[in-house]
Each structure stands twice: as C-alpha cells, then as structure tokens.
C-alpha cells in the first residue's frame, strides 16, 4: 500500500497471509505513525480527554481505535 502527499510518501507492506482485520489494524497503525511524524507529533487521531493519540487494535474481531490506557474501551471502529 502506498500513501502520499505532495511532498511525502510512505509504504505499508501487508503480508498476503494476514487476515483482513489484522491488515486493517496494521495499516491504520502505520498510517497513524506517518501522520504523527508529518504533523511533528500531533496526537492523531486524538484520544478524547487525553493528550495522547488513540491506538489501532483488534477488539472482538473488529478493527478499532482504542485508548492506549484502557484498550478494552472501543472509541471508534475503523472501517
């Protein structure tokens, strides 16, 4: 997978044997790292009520954004 802006790009390798939910979590995680780097450390996506970003995770076979201090709480689904 290749993502780019006018000045920057990043590649994410998704192993062919990876399940679709795991692939979506990996893709979200890598694109988040890239976005945070491009914005010089801005918490993206922001975790409601906290200074840190949300984390991509698999919760009950679904890709979701969760709070890293309470990963059992799904904040948003990744679709």
C-alpha angles and dihedrals in degrees: 000000000000125000124183146173126197091279108018140046139181135192127215119198113213112193111233093232094054117112118246095249093049089047091052092050091048092047092049091048094050094044089049090054090050093048092048090051092049091051093047096247103326110158102250120210091016117229108234110254095001135090094229130079123255118258128234111238143158110248119178092341092309130109110238145163109242137177108261090220092052107023093170089071111083110211101178135357118238108228 
